[in-house]
C-alpha cells in the first residue's frame, strides 16, 4: 500500500523539484555575475533548503546533530559515508556557514539545471572516475582552494554510494591528497543514516516516511600518519551508521 501511494506522491515531488531547479538556475547566474561569491553561496544554501522542503511531500524528516563548535576561520575536511544524492542538500544547508564544496563525478557537471551550474561555478570539483590522474589533480585543486579561502571540502571516501546503507571500505587516495594540500584543515567525521531508503525502490517511486539522520563526530587534527588518521575517521563514521 505504501509503495502504491508513493507513485503519485513521487510525481508531485518531481514537479516541485523541477520547478525549484529551474527557478534557481537564473538566480544563481545573476548572483554570481552581478553580486559575487557570497551572494551565490547564499542562493545555493536556499536552493538546497527548498529541495529539502520538497522532500517533505514524501514524508521525509531530517535530524542534523552537531554538538561541536566548528571553527569558521580555518578549512574543514568533512568525511562522510554516502547513501544517496539526498545526502548533499542537508550538508549544504546545515553546514552553510563553513561553505562546503564537493568532490563530484564529472557527469553531474552538465545537463542538470542549478545543480550543474553550482558544481561548475561554486568551488566544487568534478572528477572522472575513469581517469585517476585527472581525479587526483582536481582533488588537489580543491585542497588548495579550501586552504586558501578557509572553506570546507566534503568527500565520500567510499567512492560510490551504498544502496542498502551498509558502509563500504574507504578509498584513501583522495582523502590523503586533501590532507596534503590543506595541512591546516580540521578533519570532521560525519555519519549519515537512512537516505538510501528514499531510493529503496530505485529511481521511481521514492520511499515514503524516511527519517534522514546526520551526526557530526568529534573533529580530528591532522597530526601523525595519514593512514592512522584515515583509520580513525573510518571508525568514527562507521560507528555512527545504523542499518535497519
Secondary structure, DSSP 8 states (H G I E B T S, - for coil): -HHHHHHHHHHHHHHHHHHHHHHHHHHHHHIIIII-HHHHHHHHHHHHHHHHHHHGGGT-EEEEE--S---SSS-EEEEE----THHHHHHHHHTGGG-EEEEEEGGGGSSSTTHHHHHHHSS-EEE-TT-HHHHHHHHHHHHHHHHHHT-EEEE-TTSS--SSS-------HHHHHHHHH-TT-EEEEEEEESGGGGGTT-SSS--SS-EEEEEE---EES-S-HHHHHHHHHHHHHHT----
